[in-house]
Amino acid sequence: MVDTHLNQNSVQDVLDYDRQKELKAFDDTKAGVKGLVDSGIVKIPPIFVMPTDELSCEKSYSGSTHLQVPVIDLKDIHEGGVQRKQVVEEIQHASETWGLFQIVNHGIAEDVMDDMIKGIRRFHEQPTEVKREYYSRDVSKNVKFFSNYQLYKAKFANWRDSLSFSMAPVAPSPEEYPAGCRYY
């Protein structure tokens, strides 16, 4: 079981806490969050804990609140300028107001999407030593594994690891992809 109660730390632990040092130590492992879990930690490190005083009571939602992630339909996108212009506007609006959106009728087969998820899962389930080869904060790399994009800037770290593929301006060559992510 993971202990998330920071108030159980001793006064000395709080006084000795050096956030920058802890962030660097975590990043230097190149193991990510899954590496922490695999190491058998029993307490969530303070870098991942949002201070209680920053939690907002206003964020509790009633059962009547209905939130719907914007859905962008690409059907008939190639039919003409009006449809394309409308889709671009919908993407802009969703990006500005939500920061995310779902795309439907994009033409990517479901089995291809399933294979992508399987490849990402295969990557994350590999031994840490294999994943370290791809660990980087270098934005110029086409393929990189990292934990927390804004690790050194955010007030607290997110409990997530990411595998990123930059497809523009030049897509990675097939050899650059981790073996577990290549299509077989």
PyMOL commands that set and color helices and strands:
alter all, ss='L'
color gray80, all
select helices_A, chain A and resi 6-8+11-16+19-29+32-38+46-48+52-54+57-59+77-79+81-97+110-124+128-132+174-176+179-181
alter helices_A, ss='H'
color red, helices_A
select strands_A, chain A and resi 71-73+102-104+143-147+161-165
alter strands_A, ss='S'
color yellow, strands_A
deselect
rebuild
show_as cartoon
